[in-house]
Structures are given as C-alpha cells and as structure tokens.
Amino acid sequence: MLNNAVQQNYNVSISKKGEDYQYYWSIGYMDNEGIKDGDAFSRFTTRLNLESNVSKYITVGLNMNFSSRDESAIAVDTKALTWFSPYCSNDVNNPESANQHYPNGSNTIANPFYDRKYTDKKQVYMNLDGTIYGRLNLPFGFSYQMNFTPRLAWNESFEHKSAKNDAWAGEGGSSFRQHNKAFNWQVDNVFNWKYEFFDKHKVEATFLVNAEKSQSWMTKSTNKGYNPSDALGYHGIHLGNNPTALSTDQYTTGDALMGRLFYSFSNKYMLTASVRRDGYSAFGMMNPRATFPAVALAWVFTEEKFMKKTSSWLSYGKLRFSWGENGNRDIGIYAALAELTSNPTCWIDGSGKFYTTTYTLNQKMPNSKLKWERAKSYNIGLDFGLFGDILSGSIEVYKKMTNDLLMDRAIPPITGFSKVLSNMGQLQNTGFELTLNANIMRRKNFEWSATGNFSLNRRKIKHLYGNMKNILDADGNIIGQVEDDDITNKWFIGEDPDRIWDYIGDGVWQQDEAEEAAKYGCQPGDFKYLDLNENGKLDQDDKRHQKYTTPRFRWTLRNNFQLFNDLDVSFMLYSLWGHHGSYADAANNNFDASISCGYDQPYWTPENPINDYARIGSKNLGTHYVNKSFIRLDNITVSYRLPQKWTKVVGIQDLRFNASIHNVAVFAPHYDGWDPESNSPMGRTFNFGINFTL
C-alpha cells in the first residue's frame, strides 16, 4: 500500500532576443507515482512569451501558460494499514477467493483494493491563462500600458461504481458526470509619468484604472439502476433508471481606481503616497466600495555627510516608515444576499385527496450593509549593510489593527435564522521580523554564504460584538461594565484567538486513584483533567487558557557553499516553535485493539504506569495537547557544472548535474506521532537531474 515512488520531471525551453523582439517557449511534463498505491498524477505545461517593439514608441507582448493535470488514478485508503494482519493475502483479483472482499474474514473491514477495482474514474483539470499587453512610450516621461489578463479553467470529473462490487450491487451501478468551467478576466490601464530635474529631484506618478469579472458554470448529472447492465459506466449515464441533474452558474465583478505619487531627493529622502478605491459585487448594496490610503517615508542616512566616518563598517543604512490600509474581500460570492431553496411537501384535503407541491424557503439572512474588512498597518523598518555588505539584512517591526471583521454572528432563532454574516470586532497583530544575509567566507576556490530569517507574531482580540456585562464586587454590587466574551467560539477579549481554552490535563489516572477516577466515569489508564471547582464533574468552569496552537516564532537558515567555481552545495533548515496541538492518538482509543495494529506507540498498563499515553481503549473526557515544536532539515542540494571548455567541444554551452534530498530529517523533542507539521506521514524525496543549454 506504501511504495518508494518515482517522480519524473522534464522541461525543454528555447529563447532568443533580437534588437526589436524576444521570445521564450517551454514545454514541461511531470509524472508522479505517489507514495500511496494509486496516488498518482501527471501534469503537462507549456509557456509562451513574446514581445516586439512595433515602433520607437509602441511595444506589444504576450505571456501565455497552459497546464493539464490528470488525477484519474484512485489511491487506496491507507487507514487500512492499521486494520489488517500482515499475514492477510490480497486476493482482490481472484474472484474465486472467499477473502477477495474481506481478507480478515470479517465483513466489517473491506479490502482497500476492492472498491478501486470496481471504480472507473476520470478527473482532468486544465488551465489557460496569460497576459496580453501594449505599452506606449510618450515624450516628457509619460507612458501608458494596458494589460488584459484572461484565465480559463475547466475540468471533467466522471466516476462509475460498478454493480459487480457486491456492496453496490443493490443499486445496479451508479455514475456521475460533472463539468466545471470558469472564465475570469482583468483589465488594467496604467498611466505613468517619470520626471527628474536639477539632478536631485525625482518624481513618479502612477494612475490605475482596473476592471474585472469572474464567471463559473457547473453541470452535474447522476444516475443509477442500470438495466440490463452497467457495462458502459459513465459513458452510458443516460441508460440508468434514476437520473438527476444539477447546475450552478455564478459571477462576480470588481473595479478599482488607484493613484500613487513617489518623490525622491538626492536618493536620500523618499516619500510615497497612494490612495486606492476598490469595489466588489459580493458586498452589500450599500457598501460595495471602500477607500484605502497609504503613506511611506524612507531615509538613506548613510548618504549624510555626518555618517561618512562610519563608512568603514556601515556600508548602507536605510530607515523606513509606512502607514496604510488595505481590505479583505474573501467572502462567498453571494454572501450578502438571501439564498432561496425549494423543498417538496404534501398534504391531504378534507376529502382525503393527496397533493404534492414544492415550497420556497429563504435559508440565509441577507445583509445589505455588509462591507469591506479593513486592516490598518504601521511598519518601521531598517535596511543595513555592514563591512562592505559582508553582513546585510533588514529589521521589521509592525502593528496591524483589523476592523470590521467578516464573521458569522449568532442571532435569536425568532428571526428564522441562526446567524448572519456581519462586520464586527477588532483584531490586533504585532510582530517582528529579522532577515540576515552573510558572505561568511570568500577564497579563490571556496565561498560560503548564508541567509537567515526570524519572525514572530502576536495576536489579540480587542473588540467583539459590543455586548456588555456587569462587573460585581464581593457584595454583588455593580461597579462597572466590561465587554463580554464569546465562550461558544472560544473568543476572549484581550486573548489570542489561537490560545487553547480547555480542560487542564494532569497526566493519567493511576492505580491508587481508581476510586477518585470513578467519580468522573473513568478508570486507571484514562487521561485525567483537573476539576478546578471541585463539583465532581467537568464543566465550563473548569476550562482555562493554556498554550497556543500557532507557533510562537519561526526561523529559517540556508547555507550555500561553492567549491572550485563548479560545485555548489546547499542545505536549508527551518523551524516552527512553541505551539501545541491536539494528539488524539495518545488516548489509544481510535481503533479496535482486538483486530487492528495501530501506530507503534506506548500505552498505559498497570505494569507500565506512564503519564503521557493512555491505556488501550481509554475513555477521554477532554483533549490531550502536546508540544509540536520542531526543527526540519528540509533539503540538501548538490550541483556540479562541467567546465565549459569541455562542453563547448560538443556544442553545449552549459551542462549541470544536480541531486537533492527533501525532508531529510525532523527533530521534534516533545512529539512522537506522525509528522508534526502535516499530522500525517510525509515522504522523503530524492531528486536527480540534468540541466543543459545549447
């Protein structure tokens, strides 16, 4: 069921650049077998870039991409790995075998290859996108460029489940055919003016007019009960006895106006100011558009005369400050509108006559006032270079306040709805990011450079719905008010929305705690949680804030080595650190131990009274959290270029051999499960390649 899979990737390109034209064309093909049996796909891509100077003032160009991805293969369910004895035989291709469908001899656990044998599937995705542009260069620094960016995507999803599968025989075979198509386009009109005067002053003004439209169409037909045979599968979907059809058409529109002004004096002092007004049809009729201003200042202080004395060690220094607003429109296409649905109903009149009809129901509350989510950001940055850029980098400190968040708000059932999408709340993000680039060593036949990045982000809910609750003193007197939390969604004013709000774990109930465990319906070997109010049960009053589900900080480190100008070696490490996540497998209760073989992990027994894993088949009243911090050696790459004096003899300009390993190793000192990042098995990939230029 799991294999050492082979991935093949081929790319060929040709390019040429002339005095008034240039072109580039590439073709690529990839075939991936997949680690899981049947989890294969293939992809074909091609790209074409053309540009021509029609005249001194006019340039036209085309960038187009096409891709086709085939995902028709059917993967086996790897969960079956834990449900079968290693001594089971896979008799899926032997119709005479009594174990063809159920290798364990139990009709509750099917052969993972069996359903696939009787399933026919076609799933193909195709995309065609690109940009067609024209540029007009005018006197006095003026220019105009128009970009037309279309994208066409379509896919076919066909599937048939054969009646030869004894579990599906009662349906007489079932099929579906689904066609999806989407067409998006965007037009940008960009007017630009650049001007420089007195050798010190530079001005650039940009004005943008944008329009866009997105449309999609979906048609799906299903059928079952083929008679006398379902041999044609989805090719003969019209031959079934229970046809259904479904279709969905959608579209959205958007527009934007933007103006930006840039000014620079002596390449030391820089100012950028912009304002943008965006519109999107998915918002309420009263607020489809919003305006977002921004300002940025920069000072290259190493250009000042008083900094000349530091030039021996400080080669470059630039201080930046920016303030701006942007919007979020990531909502459903018709999120602000009511949605009608129809359902069948029936009744009997006074004479006993039976009637059927269809009624229409509004299943979603509209909100004509729905508007853009807005984020206001402040950023201070420092770019620097030290000792002739032996060490360079940047430091960023930021604060972002997001207002009018797009959230579902619970409303009284008397309205006929349970929720409505609304703008509410305020979320604060503060963070820090450091990037360093170092040229550590440069010798005649050896170079060593490194790039590193460190970042952290802290979030805090500042405001929710505005519902206030009273603050009482020890005598029950009201002494003030505070905004109420949303305990149902685990949102608390002043807290990170990713902070865990749950029962506090206290290890595992041990043998000498059997009587106390029984009060909570547990027994030795079950996970133990603190009953903080000591009322003999676990309830909301026992929950507390604990760790965080998002990393407290992240870092990456990449090292590059070059030897003798032809051999390159690099490796990259990255880490997500300080976060916790649920680890249900530690409860040892998500499988039937009598008939399955789970992941090889510890479990509690009276003879093995551990405190971090429960007994097999335990009862778990809460959620068990573990520290998922990790450091990953993500890849190692080796590349060797043959000397050009050798390759040119056979007409090759450049010939390079390369090899790499991805997902080399993971260090997770507090976590023993599958991969701490994906929560599932993650494959290790070995790549070998040849690149050559003629």
N, C-alpha and C positions, 0 to 999 in steps of 0.2 A: 504493500500500500504506500510505502515511502521509498523513494528512489534517489540515487545520485543522478540528478537531471543534467542535461546538456542544453546550453543556450547558445545559439549561433546568431551572429550579427554581422551583416555585410553592408558596406557603404561604398559607393563609387561616385565621384564628382568630377566635373570638368568646369573650367572657368577661363575667362580671357578678358583683358582690359585693353581697349584701344583709346585713341585720342578723344573720340566723341561717343564711345559706347563701352559697356561692360556687361558680361553675363556670367551666370553661375547656374549649374544644373546638377542635381544629385539624385541618386536612387538608393534606397536602403531596404533591406529585408531582415527581419528577425524571426527566429523560431525558438520558442521556449517550451521545453518538455514539462517543466513543473516538477516540484519535489513530490507532491501528492500524485498518485497514479491517476492519469486522465486530466490533470490540471494544466493543460497545455493551451497555448495560444500562439498565433503568428501575426505578424504585422508587416505591411508594405507601406513605404513612404516615398514620396518624391517631392522635390522642391525646385522651383524655378525663379531666378531673379534676373530681371532685365532692366537696364537703364540706358537712356540715349539722350544726348544733347542735340535737340532738334535744331536749335539755333543758339546764338550767343546768349539769348535771354530765356530760352524755354528748355526745360528738362522734363522728360516723362519717364515713368518707370512702373514696373510690375513685380510684386513679390507674391508668389502663389505656393501653397502647400496642399498636398493631398495625402491622406492616410486611409488605410483599410485594415481593420483588426478583426480577426476571426477567433471567436471564443466558443465555437461549437462543441468542443470537447467537454465531456462530463467527468468531473472529478468524483472520486469515491469519498465517502464520509469517514474521515479519519477518527471520528469518535469510536468507530467500531474496533479500533486498535485495543481499546480497554475492555471490550466485551467478549472477545473470543480467546479461546485457549490457543497457544502456539501450535498445538497438535491438530487443530482443525484443518481439514482439506478444503480447498476452494474448488468445488465441483460445479461452478456456475455454467460451464459449457457441457455438462454431462446430464442430459435430461433424464437419464435412467437412474441417476443417483437420488437416494432419499434425502440427501443433505444438500441438494442443489440450492434450495431457497433458505434453509435453516441449518447451517453447519453445526451448530451446537446441539442439535436435536431438540431444541425448544423453539416453539413457534412464536416466541416473543422477540427474538433477535434475528433479524434478516441478514443474509449475506450482503455486504456492502457493494458487491459487484453485480448483484442480481437485478436491481431496478435499472441500473445503467444498461444492462444487456438488452432490455426491452424498452428503451427510450431512444427516440430519434430526435436530434436537436440541431437547429441551425441558428446561430447568433452571430451576426456580422454588423460591425459599426464602420461607417465611412464618413470622412470629413473633408470638405474642400473649403479652404479659407485663404485669404490673401489681402493685399492692399494694392490698389491702383492709384497712382499719384501723378500730379503735374505741378511743376514749380515754375514760377515766373519771377525772374530777377529784374528789378526796375532800377532806374537811376536814383541817386541820393540815398542809397542804403535800404530802399523799400523792396519787399518781396511778398509774394503770395503763393501759398501752397494749398492744394485741395487733395485730401485723402479720402478715397472711397474704400471701405473695408467690409466686404461681404463675407458671410460664413454660412455654408450649407452643410447640415449634418443629417444623416439618415441611417436608420438601422432596421434590420429584419430579425425578428425573433419568432421562430417556429419550433413547435415541440409536439411530439406524439408519444403517448403512453400506450403500449400495445396490450391487447386483451390476452396475449399469450402469457403475460405475468399473472399468476393465479390470484394475486391480491387485487388486480384490476379487472379481472375477467367479468365481474358483475356489471361493470359499466360498458362493456362491449368496445373498449378502446376509447380514448379521449384525446383531443387535439386542440391546439390554439395557434393562430397566426396573428402576429402583431406587427404593424408597420408604424414607425415613427419618423417624422421629418420636421426639421427646424430650419428656419431661414432668418438670419439676423443681418442687419446692415447698419453701418455708421458712416456719416459724412462729417468730416472736419474741414472747415475753412479757416486757415491760419494766415493772418496778416502780420507782417513783422517789419520793424524799422530799426536799423542799427546806424549809429552816428558817433563819430569821435571828433573832438575839437580841442584845440590848444594842447594836444599831445598828452593830456592828463585826464580829460573828461570822456567817459564812455556812457552812452545811453542806448538802451534797447527796450523797445515797446512791442508787446505782442497782444493781439486781439484774436479770440477764437469764437467761432460760431459752430455749434455742433447739433446734429440731429441723429436719432437712432430709432430703430424699430425691430422688434423681435416677434416672430410668429412660430407656432408649432402646431402640428397636426398628428393625431394618433387615431388609428383604427385597429380594433381587435375583434376577432371572431373566434368563437369556440364551438365545439360540437363533440358529441359522444353518442354511444349506442349505434355503432356501425353494423350494418346487416347486408349481406351475409358475412362480410369480412372487413377488417380494418387494415388490410394489407397495403393500401395506398397511403396510409398515415395522413400527415397533414397535407399531402398533395391532393387528397380527395376529401377535404374537410366538408364539402357540401353533401357528402353521402351519409352523414350521421342523422340521427333522429331527434336530436335535442339542440338545435342551433341557437346561439345567442350572438348579439353584436353590440359593440360599444365604440363610441367615438368621442374625442375631445379635441377642440380647437381653442387655442389661446393666443393672445397677442398683447404686447406692451409697447409703449412709446416713451421716448425721453428726449430732452433737449438741454442745451447748456450755452451760456454766454460767459466768457472769461476775458478779463483784461489784466495784463501784468506789465509792470514798469521796473526796469533794472537800471541802477546808476552806479558808476564806479569812478573814484577819484584817485589817480596815481596808482591804481591797483592795490591801494591800501585800505580804502574805506568803501564799503559796498552796501547798497540799500536795494531791497526787492520788496515791492508792494503789489498785491494782487487782490482781485475780487472775482468771485465766480458765483453764478446763479444757475442752479440745476433744477430740472423738472423731471418728474417720473409719474407715469399714469397710475401706478399701483396705490398711490396715496389717496386720501380722501379728497373729495371735490373741492373742499375749502382750502386745502393746503398742499397742492401738488408740487409747489416750488419752494426753494429755500436759497438764501444767500450766505456765502461763506467767504469772509475776508481773511487775509494773511499778510504778515509783515516779517521781514528778516533783515538783520543787520550783521555785518561782518567787518572785522578789523584785523589786517595782517600787521601785527605790531612789530614784527622783525624788520619791517621796512622803515621803521622810525630811526632817526639819527641816534637817539639816545640808546638804541639797542645794538649799535654796531660793536660795542665792547663784548657782547655776548656771542657774537657770530662764530667764535671758535668752538663753541659747544652747542649753541642753539641755532641750528641752521634754518629753521622755519617755525613760525608760530602764528596761528590764526584763531581769533576768538569769535564765536558765533552766538547769536541770539535770534530766536524766532518765536513768533506767536501766530496762531492760526486756528481756523475752524474747518472741519470737514463733516460730511454727512454719511449716514448709513441708510441704504435703501434695500437691504437684504431682507425682504419680506415676500410673502406669497403674491403671485400676480394679481389676484383679486382679494387681497387680504382686507381691504377697506369696505368691500361690498357684501351684501347679503348673498347667501347661496341657497338656491331652491332645489329641493329634491322631491321626487314623486314616489309614492308607495301604493301598493294595491290595498283595497279594503272591500268589505262586503257587508250586506245587511239583508234582513228578511222583513218584508212589509206585513201588514195586517192579514193579508190573505194567505200568507205563507210562501209567497213567491221570493226566490233567491236572486239577489242582484250583486254584481261586482262592478267596481269602478276604481278610479285612481284619484288620489288626492295629492295636492302640492303642499309642501311644508318648507318653511324658512328655517334652515338648520344652523345659520350663523348670523349673529347680530352685526349689522353694518356700523361703521364709524366714519362719518363724513368729515370729521375733524382730525383724522389720523395724519400725522406729519412726520417730517424727517427726524431721525435720531441725530443729535448734534454732539460733536466732540470738540472741545476747546483744549488746545495743547500749548504748553510752554516748554521751550527747549534751550538749554545752554550747552554749547559745545566748544571744545578746544582741539584743534589740529596742531600737531607738533612734529618736528624733526630734530634729532639730536646727533651731534658729531658727524655732520655730513650725511644725514639720513641713515646712519648705521642703525639707529633705532628711530622709528616713526610710529605714529598712531593717532588715535583720537579718543577723547573722553566726552561722553554724552550724559547729561542729567535732564530728566524730563518730568513733567507733571501733566496729566490729561484728565479733564473732567468731562464725562459723558452725561448729557442731559436728555430728557425725553426719550428714554429707552423704549424700544418697541417690545412690549411684554403683554402676555395674556393676563387680564385682570379678572378675578372671580367676581361675579355679580349675583344678586339674590335670584333664586330659581323662579320667583314670582314673575320675573320678566320673560320667562320662557326660554332663557339661555343660561348656561353655567358660566360663561366667560365672554370677554370681548377684547380684541386686540387694541391696546391703548398706548399712549405716550405717558410714561411716568418714571419717577425715580432718578437717582443721580449716582453715578459710579466713579470713583477716583482711582486713577492709576498713577503711581510714581515709580520711577525706575532709574537705573544707572547702567551704562554700557562702556566697556573699555576694549579698544582694539589696538593691538601692538604688532608691528612688523619689524623684524630684526634681521639684518645681514650679519650673522654671527661671525663668519669666517670667510675670507676670500684669499685663496692662494692660487698659484699657477695652475695646478691640476685638481683643486678641491674647493668647492663652495658649499656653504651651509647657511640656509636662511630658514626663518620660522615665522609663522603668523598665528596669533592667538586672539581669542575673544572671550570676554567675561561679561555676563549680564544678569541682572535681577530685576524683578518687577513685583510691586506690592499693590494689591487691590483693596478697596474699602467701599462698602455701601454707605453713602452719605444721606440718602433720602429714598423713601419708598412711595407709599400711597398718600401720605399726609394724614393717616388716621392717628389720632392722639389718644393716649391712655393716661390715667391719673397716677401721680406718684403719692404714695401714702407714707405717713410717718408711723412710728411704733404704736401710736394710739388710733390709727386708722383715719387720721385727718389728711385731707388733700393739701399737699404743699407745692404742687406743681404738675406739669404735664411733660410727656416725652412722646416722640413718635413711636408707634407700635411696630413690632417686627412681624414678619410673615413666617410663622413657625412651620406651616404646611410645606412651603418651598425651601425651608431652611435658609431664609434670607434674614439677616440681622443687621440693624443699623450699627455702623462702626466696625463691622467684621468683614473679612474677605468672603465673597460668595463661595469660594472653593475650600473654606475651612470646614472640617468634619464636625458635624453636630450629631452625636450618637451616644450610646451607652459606653461607659469606660470599661475596657477589657481588663481582667485581673487574673489572667492565666487560665488554668484548667482546674476543675473541681477534683480534689484528690480523695483517696480512700477514707481518710479521717474526717472528711467533710460531707459524707453521704447524707446525713440527717439534714444538714442545712441546705444541701443541693435539692433535696426532695421538696422543700417548700416552694421551689420555683419550677417543679416538674422536671428537674434534671437529675443526673446521677454522675458518679465519678467518671471522669473522662470527657465530660462536656465542657465547653468553654464557659467561663464564669464572668459575669458582669456585675458591677457594683450597684447595689440598691442604696442609693445615697440618702433617700428619705426614710429608709428602713420600714416601709409599709408592707413588706412581704411580696412585692411584685415589681416588675419593671414597667415604668410608665414614662410619660413625657418629663416628669420632674426629675428623672434620673439621668437625663441626657445633658451633656456638657460639650463645650467647644474643646477640640483637641488639635490634631495636626492638620496639615494641608494636603490636598490632592494634587496640587500643581507644584512643580519644582521651585524651591526657594532660590536657586541660582543655576545658571547654565554656563558651561565653558567649552571651548574647542581649542585644539592645538594641532597645527600642521607643521611638519618639518620636511624640508626639501634639501637633498644633497645632490651635487653634481661632481662627477669624477671624470677627469681627462676630457671634459667637454662633450663626451658622447654617452656617458652612463648617468642616468637620473634615477634616484631612489627617493621615495616619499612615503610618509605614513601620517595618519590622522587619528587623533583621539578626541572624543567628546564625552561630556558628562551632563546628566540631569541629576540634581542632588537635593535632598531634603524633603522629598514628597512621600506621601503614604497612599496606599490603595488597598481596596478590599482583596482578601485572599481566601475565597470560599473553599478552595481545595484543602486548606489546613483543617477544616472541620471533618474531613474524611467521610462525608455523608452524601456525596453526589454520585454514588454508584452502588450497585449491589455487590457487596464483597463476596457473596456466595457464588457468583457466576462471572465475575469480571476481574481484571487485573489493572488497577489504576496506576497512576504515575508513582514511581518508586520514591516514596517519601516516608518520613517517620509517622508513627501513630502511637497514641497513649495505650498502655496496658498497665495492670497492677504491678507487673514486674518492670515496666519501663515508664515510671511516673513523670514524664516530661511535661513542660508547662507551655509549649508553643504549638503543639499539634494535639487535636482531639482524638478520641477513640474512633474506631471504625463504626459508622452508622450513628454518629453522635446527634444529639439534639442541640441546635444552635439558636438561641433566643435573640441574638444580635448580629452584628457584622464584625468579623475579625479583620483588623487592619495590620499591615506590615509596612516597613520602610522599604521603598522600591528604588532608593538611590543607586546609581550605577555609573561606572566608567566603561566606555566601549572603545576598544581598538578597532576602528571602523574599517580602515583599509590600509593595505601596503601595496605600493606600486613600484615596479622596476621597469625601466625603459632604456633600450640601448639603440643608438643610431650608428649605423655603419658609416665609416669615413666616406665623405663624398668623392674622394679621389679613387675609391674603389667602385662606387655605384655608378659614377658617370661613365665609366668604361662600357657599361651595358645600357646606357641611356636612361638611367634612373637618377633623378635629382636628389631624392631623399628616400631613405629606407630605414624604417624604425620597427623594432620588435618590442613588444611590451607584455607584461604579465602583472596581474593584480589579484589580491585576495580581499573580499569584502566580508564584513562581520567576522573579524579574526578572533576576537575574544571579548568577553564581558566579565567585569568584576562587580558583583553585587553582594556586598558583605552581609546584608541583612535579609536577603531574599533567596529562597531555594526552589521556586517554581519554574515555569517556563520563562521565556524572555521577559525581563522586567519592563521593557518598553512596549512590546506588542501583546503581552499576555498570552502568547501562543508560540509554538516552535518557529524559530527563524533560521533559515538556511544559511549556509556559508557558501559563497560563490567564488570560484576560481576562474579567472578570465585570462585568455591568451590571444594576442592579436598581432597583426602586421599592418603597418601603415606605409604606403609608398606614394611618391609623387613623380609623375613622368614629365 
